[in-house]
Amino acid sequence: MHNNDEIRLRHMIEAAEDVQQFIAGRHRTELNSNRMLLFALVRAIESIHV
């Protein structure tokens, strides 16, 4: 595996772990009232997707 690919995969895994931590113990309705949570989740998911 190319070194850049390995680094990218590591970043994707870290972003997925961040998402898990952000949503632990929360409810879907919190996304409507907590913009910081919403933006953090969106950003982390973008990191996984790109």
N, C-alpha and C positions, 0 to 999 in steps of 0.2 A: 504494500500500500504506500502511496506517495505521502511524504511527510505533511504536505498541506491538507491532504484528505484526512489524515489522522487528526490533525489539529481541528479541522472543521467538524468532524464527528464528535470530538471531545466537547466542543462548544455547544453542539446540538444536544448532547446528553445533559450538559450542565443546565441548559435552558429548560429542558424537560423536567429536570429535578427542581428547578426554581418554580415552575408551574405547579408541581405537586405541593410544594411548600406554601405557595401563595393561596391555594384553594383549600388546603387542609382545614376542616372544621367550619367551612363557610357555606353559605347557601347561594343559589343562583341569583336570588333577588338582590344580593349585595352588589352585584355589578351595576345595578341601576342607581344605587346611592353612593357608591365608592368609586369615584373616577380614577383615583390613583391605582386601585386594584385592577380596574378595567384596563388602563393603559399599560400596567406592568404585564398583565397576561397577554395582551395583544403584542407587545414588544417581544416577549419571550417566545410566543408562537411564531412570530415572523422570523425569529432567529432559527427556529427549527425548520421552517418551510423553505427558506431561501437556499 
